[in-house]
Amino acid sequence: MFSETVILANGKFPEHEIPLGCLKNASRIICCDGAAEGLLSFGLEPYAIVGDCDSLDQRIIDKYSDRIFRDKEQDTNDLTKSVAWCSARGYNDIIILGATGKREDHTMGNISLLVDYARSVKVSMISDTGIFHPVLNSAAFASFAGQQISVFSIDPETEITSSGLRYPLKKMKLTNWWQATLNEATGERFSLEFEGGPLIVFVAFM
């Protein structure tokens, strides 16, 4: 799973071969503020650095001043600023990396923002264990038998019906985040039907 545009957030730097492959194959990597330091240590350079620059080393500011886009707005985080920066330039197919793995509150916030981003760009978030997909409408997903699947509903009134999962959802309302976690695909495809939403679907690598 690759995209020309990768946004690297300042969470845990990727270690799994899939997100690392996304980094290596990207045409452009947009770093959220201090994420540039990890990218440079990995041996790659940022296409752009977006954020308020409050966690960016001065030596990086000096060296890459031509590609730093400061945004001191405090009502949004650096990840949201980076997505908006990409969208404004027509980079509308985006993979987000490094958005999990440090502080749990940041992780939860970043994952929840996916559904907002999905209204204007095609986006997914990849961690070292799997992929988070924001889902605005009923959809089908490629899978394999035994693949771990978790479904999260933003609106607890949304009724969800599944096919291709070991533990079927039948017009189920998810009133708590744990209720449709640790499900399992039974074959090469599973689907989710719903009205309303949106959903966030996590598909594990294994």
C-alpha positions in Angstrom: 0.0 0.0 0.0 1.8 3.1 -1.2 1.0 6.8 -1.9 3.1 9.5 -3.5 2.3 11.7 -0.5 3.2 10.6 3.1 2.7 12.8 6.2 5.0 11.8 9.0 3.7 12.8 12.4 5.9 13.2 15.4 4.9 10.0 17.2 6.8 6.7 17.2 9.0 6.4 14.1 7.9 3.4 12.0 9.7 0.1 12.3 7.5 -2.4 10.4 8.5 -3.0 6.8 5.1 -1.8 5.4 5.2 1.8 6.8 8.9 1.9 6.1 8.2 0.9 2.5 5.7 3.7 2.3 8.4 6.2 3.4 11.0 4.9 1.0 8.6 4.9 -2.0 7.0 8.3 -1.4 7.5 11.1 -3.9 7.1 13.6 -1.1 7.2 13.4 2.7 5.6 16.1 4.7 6.9 16.2 8.3 4.8 17.5 11.2 7.2 19.8 12.9 9.7 17.7 15.0 9.1 14.6 12.9 11.7 16.0 10.5 14.5 15.0 13.0 13.5 11.3 12.9 13.2 11.3 9.1 16.7 12.9 8.7 18.1 10.3 11.1 16.6 7.6 8.9 18.4 9.0 5.9 15.6 10.8 4.0 14.8 14.5 3.6 11.5 16.2 4.0 9.7 17.7 1.1 8.1 20.2 3.5 7.9 20.8 7.3 4.6 22.1 8.5 3.6 23.2 12.0 4.3 25.8 14.7 8.0 24.7 14.8 7.9 24.6 18.6 9.7 21.2 18.7 12.0 21.7 15.7 15.8 21.9 16.3 17.3 25.2 15.2 19.9 23.5 13.0 17.0 21.9 11.0 15.3 25.3 10.8 18.4 26.8 9.4 19.2 24.1 6.9 15.6 23.6 5.6 14.3 27.2 5.9 13.2 27.0 2.2 10.7 24.3 3.0 9.3 25.2 6.4 5.7 26.4 6.5 5.0 27.9 9.9 1.4 27.8 11.2 1.0 29.0 14.7 -2.8 28.4 14.8 -3.5 26.8 18.2 -7.0 25.5 17.5 -5.6 22.6 15.4 -2.7 20.2 15.7 0.3 19.9 13.4 -1.2 16.8 11.7 -4.3 18.7 10.8 -2.2 21.6 9.5 -0.2 19.2 7.4 -3.3 17.6 5.9 -4.7 21.0 5.0 -1.3 22.0 3.5 -1.4 19.0 1.3 -5.0 19.4 0.3 -4.4 23.1 -0.7 -1.7 21.9 -3.1 -3.8 19.1 -4.7 -2.0 16.3 -2.8 -5.2 14.5 -2.1 -4.1 10.8 -1.7 -2.3 10.7 1.6 -0.8 8.1 4.0 -0.2 9.1 7.5 2.7 7.5 9.4 4.1 8.1 12.9 0.8 9.2 14.4 0.7 6.6 17.1 2.9 5.0 19.7 4.0 7.7 22.1 1.3 9.4 24.2 -2.0 7.6 24.2 -4.1 10.8 24.2 -2.3 12.0 21.1 -2.8 8.6 19.5 -6.6 8.7 20.1 -6.9 12.2 18.9 -5.0 11.5 15.7 -7.1 8.4 14.9 -10.4 10.3 15.5 -9.3 13.0 13.1 -9.2 10.6 10.2 -12.9 10.9 9.6 -12.6 14.7 9.3 -9.8 14.4 6.8 -11.7 11.8 4.8 -14.3 14.4 3.9 -11.8 16.3 1.8 -8.9 13.8 0.9 -8.3 10.1 0.4 -6.4 9.1 3.6 -5.4 6.2 5.7 -3.1 5.9 8.8 -0.6 3.1 9.0 1.1 2.0 12.3 3.5 -0.8 13.0 0.6 -3.2 13.5 -2.0 -2.3 10.8 -4.0 0.2 8.9 -6.7 2.6 10.1 -9.3 3.4 7.4 -11.9 6.1 7.8 -15.2 5.0 6.3 -17.9 7.4 5.3 -20.2 5.0 3.4 -20.8 1.3 3.2 -17.7 -0.4 1.9 -15.9 -3.7 1.2 -12.3 -4.5 2.1 -9.7 -7.0 0.9 -8.6 -9.4 3.6 -7.4 -12.9 4.3 -8.8 -15.6 6.6 -7.8 -15.0 10.2 -6.9 -11.4 9.7 -7.7 -9.3 12.8 -10.4 -6.6 12.2 -11.7 -3.9 14.6 -14.6 -1.5 13.9 -15.2 1.7 15.7 -18.3 3.9 15.3 -18.2 7.6 15.8 -22.0 7.8 16.2 -23.4 5.2 18.7 -26.8 5.4 16.9 -25.3 4.0 13.6 -26.6 0.5 12.8 -23.9 -1.7 11.3 -24.3 -5.0 9.4 -21.2 -7.0 8.3 -20.4 -9.9 6.1 -17.2 -11.9 6.0 -16.4 -11.5 9.7 -16.2 -14.4 12.2 -18.5 -12.5 14.6 -21.2 -10.9 12.5 -22.7 -7.5 13.2 -26.4 -7.4 12.5 -27.8 -3.9 12.6 -25.6 -3.5 15.7 -25.1 -0.2 17.4 -21.7 0.2 18.9 -22.2 2.2 22.1 -18.6 1.6 23.3 -15.3 1.4 21.5 -14.5 -2.2 22.6 -17.6 -3.8 21.2 -16.4 -4.6 17.7 -12.7 -5.0 18.3 -10.7 -8.2 17.8 -13.0 -9.6 15.1 -11.6 -11.7 12.4 -12.0 -12.0 8.6 -13.1 -15.3 7.3 -11.8 -15.0 3.7 -10.6 -12.7 1.0 -13.2 -10.0 1.6 -15.4 -8.5 4.2 -17.9 -5.7 4.0 -19.7 -3.2 6.3 -23.1 -1.8 5.5 -24.5 1.2 7.4 -26.3 4.5 7.1 -25.0 7.5 9.0 -21.6 6.8 10.4 -18.8 7.4 10.0 -16.7 4.4 11.0 -13.0 3.8 11.6 -11.9 0.3 10.6 -8.6 -1.1 11.7 -7.1 -3.9 9.6 -4.1 -5.7 11.3 -1.2 -6.9 9.2 -1.4 -10.4 10.7 
